[in-house]
C-alpha cells in the first residue's frame, strides 16, 4: 500500500471513529448492493463503492468496471463482483513501479485470499456456475431474465464481495495504522 492509500484509508478511519467502525462497514456494503440494484453491474457496484476511498473517482470507476459484468462482458466467466473486488485490491495494494515486485506479489497474495474466501462461500468464482445458467448463450440469458436472477441472486454475491473487501481493508489498516 502506498502513502496516498494510507491517507485515504485514515480519513475513512476517522469517519469510523465518529460513526462506529461496524456502521461504516455496513454502510459501504449496503451502498454496493444498492448501486447494483439501481442498475449497475456487479463489478461497477463494487469498484464505484470502494474506488473513491482509494483515489479513483466514481465516474471513472463506473467506466472502468463497465465491461466486467455478467462474467466479463456477459461471457459467463469470472463473476463481476469478484473482478470488481480484484480492481479494488489493485487500488489498495497494486504496484506502480516496474521494479516493485514485492508490491506485485503482495497484491497477488491478497487477490488469492479474496478468491479463496469467495470460493469457500459459494463453491465457484464463475458466473455461469454461481447463477446456474450460462448467460453467454441467448437461451441462458433469456432464462436468467425470466427468473430475474440478476436482481434476486447477484445482489448476494455483491454483498459477499463487499464483506470480504471490508475484512481486507480492516487488515490493511491494522498493519499500516
Wavefront OBJ file of the C-alpha trace (Angstrom):
o trace
v 0.000 0.000 0.000
v 1.257 3.460 -0.803
v 1.272 6.623 1.347
v -1.697 8.117 -0.511
v -3.688 4.953 0.122
v -2.905 5.113 3.814
v -4.062 8.755 3.901
v -7.373 7.940 2.210
v -7.963 4.957 4.470
v -7.072 7.007 7.549
v -9.681 9.563 6.552
v -12.122 6.665 6.406
v -10.890 5.524 9.814
v -11.692 8.990 11.156
v -15.230 8.527 9.912
v -15.259 5.107 11.549
v -14.367 6.639 14.905
v -17.220 9.131 14.581
v -19.905 6.705 13.412
v -18.535 3.389 14.545
v -16.394 1.044 12.512
v -19.148 -1.536 12.107
v -21.627 1.115 10.933
v -19.230 2.385 8.262
v -18.517 -1.125 7.014
v -22.219 -1.927 6.808
v -22.914 1.382 5.056
v -20.372 0.568 2.343
v -21.689 -2.973 1.928
v -25.245 -1.663 1.601
v -24.092 1.076 -0.791
v -22.583 -1.554 -3.090
v -25.777 -3.640 -3.021
v -27.988 -0.605 -3.663
v -25.761 0.534 -6.513
v -26.160 -2.887 -8.112
v -29.920 -2.891 -7.539
v -30.152 0.536 -9.194
v -28.972 -0.982 -12.471
v -25.181 -1.044 -12.406
v -23.312 -4.299 -12.926
v -21.658 -6.242 -10.123
v -18.140 -5.016 -10.902
v -19.369 -1.434 -11.208
v -21.180 -1.647 -7.859
v -18.038 -2.819 -6.084
v -15.466 -0.536 -7.732
v -17.677 2.576 -7.570
v -18.252 1.998 -3.856
v -14.630 1.470 -2.838
v -12.692 3.237 -5.606
v -13.367 6.791 -4.401
v -11.914 5.973 -0.980
v -8.753 4.777 -2.713
v -8.235 7.658 -5.126
v -10.405 6.716 -8.134
v -13.367 8.982 -8.825
v -16.765 7.305 -9.035
v -17.384 8.096 -12.721
v -14.039 6.591 -13.732
v -14.752 3.537 -11.576
v -18.112 3.038 -13.295
v -16.493 3.328 -16.724
v -13.538 1.062 -15.958
v -15.724 -1.682 -14.487
v -18.452 -1.351 -17.113
v -17.291 -4.236 -19.278
v -16.848 -6.773 -16.481
v -20.487 -7.592 -15.701
v -22.159 -10.972 -16.254
v -18.849 -12.740 -16.037
v -16.612 -10.441 -18.106
v -18.741 -8.834 -20.782
v -21.553 -11.380 -20.491
v -19.204 -14.265 -21.259
v -20.274 -16.049 -18.037
v -16.658 -16.182 -16.786
v -15.377 -14.716 -13.533
v -18.181 -13.044 -11.571
v -18.272 -9.244 -11.833
v -18.385 -8.834 -8.053
v -15.126 -10.788 -7.925
v -13.401 -8.840 -10.705
v -14.597 -5.575 -9.158
v -13.034 -6.665 -5.879
v -9.779 -7.508 -7.664
v -9.709 -3.962 -9.019
v -10.214 -2.572 -5.504
v -7.379 -4.771 -4.260
v -5.238 -3.369 -7.076
v -6.022 0.165 -5.928
v -5.123 -0.815 -2.387
v -2.027 -2.933 -2.990
v -1.079 -2.639 -6.678
v 2.423 -1.816 -7.815
v 3.142 1.491 -9.533
v 6.840 0.982 -10.289
v 8.062 -1.834 -12.540
v 10.833 -2.721 -10.123
v 8.430 -3.084 -7.178
v 7.959 -6.836 -7.470
v 7.340 -7.147 -3.742
v 4.230 -4.987 -4.058
v 3.090 -7.012 -7.070
v 3.404 -10.213 -5.051
v 1.511 -8.643 -2.144
v -1.338 -7.736 -4.495
v -1.448 -11.280 -5.862
v -1.496 -12.721 -2.337
v -4.493 -10.597 -1.391
v -6.309 -11.462 -4.642
v -5.736 -15.161 -3.915
v -7.037 -14.765 -0.366
v -10.138 -12.946 -1.630
v -10.737 -15.679 -4.240
v -10.324 -18.482 -1.710
v -12.769 -16.849 0.698
v -15.370 -16.175 -2.007
v -14.966 -19.712 -3.401
v -15.403 -21.211 0.086
v -18.662 -19.297 0.477
v -20.077 -20.089 -2.964
v -18.181 -23.014 -4.463
v -17.063 -21.063 -7.533
v -15.897 -17.757 -8.956
v -17.602 -18.375 -12.301
v -20.759 -16.516 -13.196
v -22.319 -19.458 -15.058
v -21.902 -21.692 -12.006
v -22.991 -19.077 -9.487
v -26.109 -18.142 -11.463
v -26.895 -21.673 -12.567
v -27.278 -20.531 -16.191
v -24.863 -19.627 -18.966
v -25.674 -16.002 -19.816
v -23.175 -16.087 -22.683
v -25.756 -18.081 -24.646
v -29.013 -16.445 -25.764
v -31.141 -19.162 -24.170
v -29.248 -18.856 -20.875
v -29.637 -15.084 -20.866
v -33.357 -15.500 -21.523
v -33.644 -17.889 -18.558
v -31.676 -15.515 -16.305
v -34.003 -12.665 -17.241
v -37.135 -14.815 -16.869
v -36.046 -15.952 -13.397
v -34.904 -12.419 -12.502
v -31.536 -13.822 -11.434
v -29.708 -10.503 -11.889
v -31.978 -8.916 -9.250
v -32.505 -11.871 -6.912
v -29.247 -13.851 -6.916
v -26.492 -11.430 -7.918
v -27.021 -8.927 -5.070
v -25.913 -11.649 -2.641
v -22.621 -12.005 -4.494
v -22.125 -8.236 -4.432
v -22.823 -8.244 -0.692
v -20.372 -11.054 -0.016
v -17.653 -9.478 -2.177
v -18.080 -6.219 -0.238
v -17.975 -8.020 3.113
v -14.752 -9.804 2.138
v -13.281 -6.481 0.985
v -14.183 -4.966 4.354
v -12.096 -7.682 6.025
v -9.196 -6.905 3.669
v -9.488 -3.154 4.312
v -9.571 -3.705 8.079
v -6.453 -5.848 7.854
v -4.677 -3.235 5.708
v -5.475 -0.551 8.286
v -4.343 -2.748 11.169
v -0.970 -3.391 9.501
v -0.496 0.216 8.364
v -2.270 2.090 11.160
l 1 2 3 4 5 6 7 8 9 10 11 12 13 14 15 16 17 18 19 20 21 22 23 24 25 26 27 28 29 30 31 32 33 34 35 36 37 38 39 40 41 42 43 44 45 46 47 48 49 50 51 52 53 54 55 56 57 58 59 60 61 62 63 64 65 66 67 68 69 70 71 72 73 74 75 76 77 78 79 80 81 82 83 84 85 86 87 88 89 90 91 92 93 94 95 96 97 98 99 100 101 102 103 104 105 106 107 108 109 110 111 112 113 114 115 116 117 118 119 120 121 122 123 124 125 126 127 128 129 130 131 132 133 134 135 136 137 138 139 140 141 142 143 144 145 146 147 148 149 150 151 152 153 154 155 156 157 158 159 160 161 162 163 164 165 166 167 168 169 170 171 172 173 174 175 176 177
